Amino acid sequence: MGIRHVGEETAELLAKRFGTFAKFQKAKFEELEQIEGVGEVVAKSIVDWFENKDNHLELEGLLPFLQIQKLENSGGNKFAGMTFCFDWNSGKHVSR
C-alpha cells in the first residue's frame, strides 16, 4: 500500500496482531505504538496514511479487487528471540 516505514516484516507483525484488514484499518496510534517492532514513528506513519483522503479514496477503489488472505503461521521461527554474532575473522589474528 505504500505506507512509509512499513516493509514486509512490519506488515507481517501487523497482520498477526490484527488478523483482518478491517481491524488494522481502525487501529489507533496508541495501540499501534505498543506493538513490539512498530513504535512511535511507524505508528504515526500508519495513522497519517489512513487519515489522508487521497489514500482513503484510492483504497476504496482497490478493495473490491483485492483478495486479502489470512497469514499462515509457519509454527514459529526456531531462531526467534535469539541473538547471533558472527565473527568472520575467528581464529585469525588481524593486525591494524
N, C-alpha and C positions, 0 to 999 in steps of 0.2 A: 504494500500500500504506500510505501514511501514515507513512513514516519521516521523522522530524524532520530538517530541514536538507537533505532530498533533494527537489529540484524537477526539472523537466523536463530542464534542462541537465545536471545531475549524473547523473540517471538515464540519459541518453544516453551520458555518459562511461563509466559503469559497464557498460552494455550492450556498448559497443565493446570495453572491456577484458576482460570475462569471456566474452562470446559466448553463454553459456547461463545460465539461471536457477540451475541446479544448481551451477555453478561459483561464481556470485555468492553463493549461499547459504552456501557453505563458506569464503568468503574470511575471512582472518584480519585483525585490526586492522592489523598492520604492513604487510600487502600493500595494504590499502585506503588507508592513510595516505600511501603513496608515490605514489599516482595524482595527477597534476597536476590541480588543481581540486577535490580532495577534502579532504585534510588531516586533522588530528587530531580536530577537533570532529565533522565529518561521519562519519569512520571510527568513532568511538566511538558515535555515534548509530545507525549501521547494525548494529554488533555488538550493542549493547544491545537493539535491536529484535528481532533473531533469537534472542537469549537469553531473551526474555520468553516464558513458557509460554503465556500467553493469545494472543499474536500467532502463536505456533507452531501452536496448535490452530485458530485462525481460518484461517491459511494452508493447513493440511492440508484443511480443509473447502472452500476456494475452488479449490485447484489442479486438481481434476478438471473444473471448469467453465471454466477459463481456456484460451485459445488464445494462447500466447506466440509472437509472430512474430519472425523474425530482423530485426534492424535493417539496413535497406538503406543502403549507403554511397552518398551522392549524388555521389561523385567529389571530395569536398573542397570546402571553402569558399575561394573565391578571396581572401577577406579574412583568412583565418586567420593569426595571428601578427602582424598589423598593428595599430597603434595610431592612433586618429584623435582630433583635437582640433578641435571646431567652435567658431568664434568668430562668434557671431550679430551682433556689432557691427562686423564687419570693414569698414574704410573709413569708419567714422563716429566722430567724436570724442564721447566721453561724458564729461561733467563730473559730479563728485560734490559 
